[in-house]
Amino acid sequence: MPLRTPLMNVMVLAAEKAGKALKRDFGEVEHLQVSRKGPSDFVTAADVKTEKLLVAELTKARPAFGFVNEEAGVIAGSDPDHRWIIDPIDGTTNFIHGIPQFAMSIALQRGTEIIAGLVYNPITDEMFTAEKGTGAFLNNRRLRVSARRTLDDVIVGTGTPFKGRPNHDEFLAQCARVIGATAGIRRFGAASLDLAYVAAGRFDAFWEMNLKPWDMAAGMLLVTEAGGFVSDLMTPGSPLDTGNILATNAELQTSMRKLVLG
């Protein structure tokens, strides 16, 4: 692994500091204050606290950069070209149910381009990192997407539209096609980690609709820097704008899109 750049050091140190507090909160999950943010969409005291800590640490290191946060929304910076995109707990529902499949996601956007990304699960201590042009890593190990070529062999990650979200029937039809043609589907409940798993070759592909930029930004860079492909599921646009994403290796890109869309 190449030496970490000052930028990645800033991101890793912020994530590690926030991760320690989050790990303690996870150990006390039954005592957490939980309020409903929307249908089947929860926000916890830990969510808000983690976001505030990340914003404080990143601002200390890069005071001019702005933010796009899941909880606090957009925070303008004096530097119009750089902004952090943060999800303090991706997989909040897993978190509040005591399921250790969640992560914080931090990405840095320059203009319209994601130039750095980090996805960190503090429970497993898996830190996925990438900077544009330098590759993707899990802790100190270089990542590559899987080399599988045939749909019969692949494991595919996805996210289920829950109560209050659209496209349930469309998603079920997509699932039926994918289940019938592949080795299986996995639904783990944290899109940033699912994308990191594609980068690590654990999943061969991932698709989901109606995501937010903070669900995808860091994970998208992880996949591309691990040699994979990320595209909008249905249009030529960017998943960051449309919310619909497909991530695969080069060999599966066309066949997976045809399979999902029917």
C-alpha positions in Angstrom: 0.0 0.0 0.0 1.4 3.5 -0.8 1.9 5.9 2.0 -1.4 7.6 2.9 -1.7 11.1 1.6 -2.4 14.0 4.0 -6.0 14.1 2.7 -6.6 10.4 3.4 -4.9 10.7 6.9 -7.5 13.4 7.7 -10.3 11.1 6.6 -9.0 8.0 8.4 -8.3 9.8 11.7 -11.8 11.4 11.7 -13.4 8.0 11.0 -11.4 6.3 13.7 -12.3 8.9 16.3 -16.0 8.7 15.4 -15.8 4.9 15.2 -14.7 4.6 18.8 -17.7 6.5 20.0 -20.0 4.6 17.7 -18.7 1.3 18.9 -19.5 2.3 22.5 -23.0 3.3 21.5 -23.6 0.1 19.6 -22.7 -1.8 22.8 -25.4 0.2 24.5 -27.9 0.1 21.7 -30.9 -0.9 23.8 -30.5 2.4 25.7 -30.2 4.7 22.7 -32.7 7.4 22.2 -34.5 6.6 18.9 -36.9 8.9 17.0 -38.8 8.3 13.8 -37.6 10.3 10.8 -40.0 8.9 8.4 -41.6 5.5 7.4 -39.2 2.8 8.4 -36.4 5.4 8.5 -34.8 6.0 11.9 -32.5 8.5 13.3 -30.6 7.8 16.5 -28.8 10.0 19.0 -25.7 8.2 17.8 -26.4 9.1 14.1 -26.5 12.9 14.9 -23.6 12.7 17.3 -21.4 10.8 14.8 -22.2 13.3 12.1 -21.3 16.3 14.3 -18.0 14.7 15.3 -17.1 14.0 11.7 -18.0 17.5 10.6 -15.9 19.0 13.5 -12.9 16.8 12.7 -12.9 17.4 9.0 -13.6 21.1 9.4 -10.6 21.4 11.7 -8.4 19.9 9.0 -10.0 21.5 6.0 -11.9 24.6 7.2 -12.8 25.9 3.8 -14.6 22.7 2.6 -18.4 22.5 2.6 -20.6 19.5 3.4 -23.5 17.4 2.2 -24.7 15.5 5.3 -27.6 13.1 5.7 -28.8 14.6 8.9 -27.8 18.3 8.8 -28.1 18.8 5.0 -25.9 21.1 3.0 -23.3 23.3 4.8 -21.7 25.8 2.5 -17.9 26.3 2.6 -15.8 29.2 1.5 -14.2 26.9 -1.1 -16.9 26.3 -3.7 -15.0 23.5 -5.4 -14.7 21.0 -2.5 -17.3 19.4 -0.3 -17.5 16.4 1.9 -20.4 14.0 1.4 -21.1 12.1 4.7 -23.4 9.4 6.0 -22.6 9.0 9.7 -24.4 5.6 9.9 -25.3 3.9 6.7 -27.5 1.0 7.9 -29.2 2.8 10.8 -31.9 0.2 11.0 -29.3 -2.5 11.4 -27.6 -0.4 14.0 -30.6 0.1 16.2 -31.5 -3.6 16.0 -28.0 -4.7 17.1 -27.0 -6.0 13.7 -23.3 -5.2 13.1 -23.7 -4.5 9.4 -23.4 -0.7 9.2 -20.7 1.8 8.3 -19.8 5.5 8.2 -19.2 6.8 4.7 -17.0 9.8 3.8 -16.4 11.1 0.3 -14.7 14.2 -1.0 -16.1 15.8 -4.1 -14.1 18.3 -6.2 -16.4 20.0 -8.7 -18.5 17.1 -10.0 -15.9 14.4 -9.4 -15.4 12.2 -6.3 -11.7 12.2 -5.6 -11.5 10.4 -2.2 -13.7 7.9 -0.4 -13.8 5.9 2.9 -16.2 3.3 4.2 -15.6 2.1 7.7 -17.4 -0.5 9.8 -16.1 0.1 13.4 -17.4 -3.3 14.6 -15.4 -5.4 12.2 -12.7 -2.7 12.0 -12.8 -2.9 8.2 -11.6 0.4 6.7 -12.1 0.6 2.9 -10.3 3.6 1.3 -9.7 5.0 -2.1 -8.3 8.1 -3.8 -8.7 8.7 -7.5 -5.9 7.2 -9.5 -4.2 5.4 -6.6 -6.4 2.2 -6.1 -8.7 0.9 -3.5 -7.7 -0.7 -0.2 -9.1 -2.7 2.7 -6.9 -1.7 5.7 -3.5 -2.4 4.1 -4.6 -4.8 1.3 -5.1 -3.8 -2.3 -8.6 -4.5 -3.6 -9.7 -5.9 -7.0 -13.2 -6.6 -8.2 -14.0 -10.2 -8.9 -13.1 -11.8 -12.2 -16.3 -13.9 -12.6 -17.7 -13.8 -16.1 -20.9 -16.0 -16.1 -24.1 -15.1 -14.3 -24.5 -18.7 -13.0 -21.5 -18.1 -10.7 -22.2 -14.6 -9.3 -23.5 -13.3 -6.0 -25.4 -10.1 -6.3 -26.0 -7.5 -3.6 -29.1 -5.3 -3.6 -31.2 -3.1 -1.4 -34.9 -3.6 -0.8 -37.3 -0.6 -1.1 -38.9 -0.5 2.3 -42.2 1.0 3.5 -42.8 4.4 2.2 -40.4 4.0 -0.8 -41.6 3.5 -4.4 -41.0 0.7 -6.9 -41.8 -2.3 -4.8 -43.4 -4.2 -7.7 -40.6 -3.3 -10.1 -38.0 -4.4 -7.6 -39.7 -7.8 -7.0 -39.7 -8.4 -10.8 -36.0 -7.5 -10.9 -35.3 -9.9 -8.1 -37.2 -12.7 -9.7 -35.1 -12.3 -12.9 -31.8 -12.1 -10.9 -32.6 -15.0 -8.6 -33.4 -17.2 -11.6 -30.1 -16.5 -13.4 -27.4 -16.2 -10.6 -25.9 -18.0 -7.6 -27.9 -15.8 -5.3 -28.9 -12.4 -3.9 -27.8 -10.8 -0.7 -29.6 -7.9 1.0 -27.4 -6.6 3.9 -28.9 -3.2 4.5 -26.0 -0.8 4.0 -25.4 0.3 0.4 -21.9 1.8 1.1 -20.7 -1.5 2.5 -22.4 -3.4 -0.4 -20.4 -1.3 -2.8 -17.2 -1.8 -0.8 -17.9 -5.6 -1.0 -18.1 -5.3 -4.8 -14.7 -3.5 -4.7 -13.3 -6.4 -2.5 -14.7 -9.1 -4.9 -17.1 -10.4 -2.2 -20.1 -9.4 -4.3 -19.8 -9.7 -8.1 -22.4 -7.0 -8.7 -24.7 -4.6 -6.9 -27.8 -2.7 -7.9 -30.3 -0.5 -6.1 -32.8 2.3 -6.9 -33.6 5.5 -5.2 -30.4 5.9 -3.2 -29.0 9.2 -1.9 -25.6 10.6 -2.8 -24.2 9.9 0.7 -25.2 6.2 0.3 -23.0 5.9 -2.8 -20.3 8.5 -3.2 -17.5 6.8 -1.4 -18.5 3.3 -2.5 -18.6 4.3 -6.2 -15.0 5.4 -6.0 -14.0 2.2 -4.2 -15.4 0.1 -7.0 -13.9 2.1 -9.9 -10.5 2.2 -8.2 -10.7 -1.6 -7.7 -11.0 -2.0 -11.4 -14.8 -2.2 -11.6 -17.5 -0.2 -13.4 -20.3 2.0 -11.9 -23.1 3.4 -14.0 -26.7 4.5 -13.7 -29.0 1.5 -13.9 -31.3 3.0 -16.5 -30.0 6.2 -18.1 -26.7 7.7 -19.2 -26.7 10.0 -16.2 -24.7 9.7 -12.9 -26.0 7.6 -10.1 -25.3 10.6 -7.8 -27.9 12.5 -9.7 -30.5 9.7 -10.4 -30.1 7.5 -7.3 -30.2 4.4 -9.5 -26.9 2.4 -9.5 -25.3 -0.7 -11.0 -21.8 -1.7 -10.0 -20.0 -4.7 -11.5 -16.7 -5.9 -13.0 -16.1 -5.3 -16.7 -17.3 -8.7 -17.8 -20.7 -8.5 -16.1 -21.7 -5.0 -16.8 -23.8 -5.6 -19.9 -25.3 -8.9 -18.9 -26.3 -7.6 -15.4 -28.0 -4.5 -16.8 -30.0 -6.6 -19.2 -30.9 -9.1 -16.5 -32.0 -6.5 -13.9 -34.0 -4.4 -16.4 -35.5 -7.4 -18.3 
